[in-house]
Amino acid sequence: MMKIHKSAIVGKKAKIGKDVEIGPWCVIEDGAVIGDNTKIWHNVYIASGTVIGKDNVIHMGAVLGHEPQHTHYKGEKTGLVIGDGNVIREYVTMHRSFVKGGQTVTGDNNYFMAASHIAHDCKVGNGVIMVNGALLGGHVTVEDNVFMGGGAAAHQFTRIGTLAMIGGLTRVTQDVVPYTLLECDALVRGLNIIGLKRSNIGEGARRQIKAAYKLIYESGLNTSSALQKIKAMPRLAPEVAHIVEFIESSKRGICKHR
């Protein structure tokens, strides 16, 4: 059963799922889609073109699917897609795509803390945590299970690899290799050992990840030579193969070692 506060403004063409709760003074525009069992607290703005999955919790003051902050945006029809089971805390902002027909996308089971920001055309995976004030510039890709500390900021078009951990106030100016730790000086300081242990990655794969890390960052080899040695490892783990693919497809280069 839907529960919509009498002060909320909900467009007649908005699609509201089952057991959705919409609090006071919210604005849900025509064309927005809200999935089942989603709770929306007070003063939330959800723009046309925003599609929100089921079982999400959206806290006070969040702005979802508003126009991209781009000087060349001319009102093209674009969208924002949010998956299932996300927690979106106070005053989070997520903007729709800048590219005509494009979408900004977040996955499932993410936790976006207060005042974090996802700019136009970002792609955010699953299980991501963005702490208060963490910021993603336009066209940033964040893979699964990434942790971004408070006030961390990712430059446009950068990528943050799976299970990477970004320290508070860190500036991300190049691609962050999966499973690594990044400090505020934008330098890699090690592997996310605790994150790896808590994951479902097996011990053998974790050993290979550690060996790959040493080749990339501690061997003195250039990146191409290090990757050749990694690819020659017997029974290459999928996680390590992903590291190789991630680096080989990098356009901005990878963050350097401390």
Secondary structure, DSSP 4 states (H G I P E B T S, - for coil): --EE-TT-EE-TT-EE-TT-EE-TT-EE-TT-EE-TT-EE-TT-EE-TTEEE-SS-EE-TT-EEEEPPS-TT------EEEE-SS-EE-TT-EEEPPSSTT-EEEE-SS-EE-TT-EE-TT-EE-SS-EE-TT-EE-TT-EE-TT-EE-TT-EE-TT-EE-TT-EE-TT-EE-SBBPTTEEE-TTS-EEEE-HHHHHHSS--HHHHHHHHHHHHHHHTS---HHHHHHHHHTSTT--HHHHHHHHHHHT-SS-BPPB-
